[in-house]
Amino acid sequence: MARAVKALYAVLVTSLLAAPAPAVPASAGTVAEDAVPAPRPRAAGVRGLEIGVPAYAWAGDHMLGDLVATTPAASVVVLNPGNGDAPFDARWQARADALRAGTTATGEKTKVLGYVHTDHGNRDVAAIKASVDNYLKTRDGRLHVDGIFFDVVSRDCGPGNATRDHYAQLREYVQDTMDAADPTAAELVVDNPGTAIADCYLEPGHRTADVFVTFEDTYAAYTGSGWLGGNVFAESGGYRAGTELDPTGTAFWHLVHAVPDATAMRTTLRTAFDRGAGYAYATGTRMPNPWDESPSWKYRSQTLYAATLG
């Protein structure tokens, strides 16, 4: 089976009472942003930057309507019904299907991921698998998502690489479950430690995910001392970009909130690209949940600008 090469703070979403909202037309950006580039596959060997959005909102929230309406579309959207433990019912499935119909600036379709929390590797494996099944084993037998976003992931290898191996087994479970549902599906698995991850997680033959969120914090931290100096680290010490472990240029994802304005948004995306990220997202929203509403500058501004990088 083909394996996907491309491709937060846990929030408790405890009810699904809202009905799906109608799609909200995307707002045009500045005059320079108004012309949408024709979808263009990126040339082989050319690294770019794509937008990946953690959308921790209700199934019927305007945030998800904004994402459906955005052209070019975001490359990845994470849906979060009750941290993965609420039913991924018909409302959520319809929203996921609508998002997956979007076309990105490179001509690909948006990938939708289901959120699953892991408590730094301490959550019971059976409970994690039940959350995975919530997204991947549906009554209609169809896949409505393209993979799983594992959150609150440990960044350390653990004794004898035990923690790393725990996450590698979870990745394999996602792969096997999706393969059983649709042998043609190319799954995407993301691990989110929110900071640089030990390089053992990207070791050939033991890799735990396709993509790793290696930064999740504020703009002030991202442009200051909160950036530790790389996407990966060796347990013996030292941070580095990790590009030698990421030949496709798509393995790392940076999430930045409390971004002050649209100019800082573009600075964030440019910085993410320069730091080796293949995915990024910037929003002006703040804690306690910066991922539950659309940024003031709209998604289109990000997807258009990201398409110019690379």
Disulfide bonds with the S-S distance in Angstrom:
Cys157-Cys200 2.11
